[in-house]
């Protein structure tokens, strides 16, 4: 039978090529549609950094690691946590202050992330202090490396510490009073500070209240004692212990009711407005 007029007969090869073309066209159309990923497939960046810090701390908890290396890993974890709050948490708080409630790819809003960071960071700090006080300090003492606590100083150690305070510390200390005429001072980032609660009157007849004492950065946080004074091969006292013991020497005529140390971590995240940056000179000024 002759083929119908106006319609060409297709070969099997042409049929296969046409089918492939139609299939490729369907794939191309499908690829243009945005693919939606579930929030469960993403990890929060800030919480992921905390998890990394837990893994660093796990190296300090591993008893197979050499003792001084364990102490080093603990110091690294502490330094990482400081930087985490300076940069990551600072940026998160800026989002919250701006009123942003937009969830990220992980499905968590900034306020929700902040609450979870607070809970996990507190638990991590408790774990770090427990490791230091209950594990590393006793292990170091067994190796002849002792950190002498203020409550256990003998008479020779107290005399040495007092002489060190008057010779090295007192000339560098400047108390800052807190009252309506003197608002809270701007303290240095990651500096060691003390809030001192006072009672009585100072040399000018003013009644005591509160004062801030900032530890000088030129001195180390850990002070080495002579062997004869320490009573061991390597004996150390903390700078904070020396200040706690003798901070009353800074306030003549007044009594110290309490002394409370704290460290301030400032926002170190750098925010740049591209519209305000004009050329290299403007960028240099912003930095």
Secondary structure, 3 states (H helix, E strand, C coil): CCCCCCCCCCCHHHHHHHHHHHHHHHHHHHHCCCCCCCHHHCCCHHHHHHHHHHHHHHHHHCCCCCHHHHHHHHHHHHHHHHHHHHHHHHHHHHHHHCCCCCCCCCCCCHHHHHHHHHHHHHHHHHHHHHHHHHHHHHHHHHCCEEECCHHHCCHHHHHHHHHHHHHHHHHHCCCEEEECCECCCCCCCCCEEEEEEEEEECCCCCECCEEEEECCCCCCCEEEECHHHHCCCEEEEEHHHHHHHHHHHHCCCEEEEEEEEEECCCCCCCCCCCCCCCHHHHHHHHC
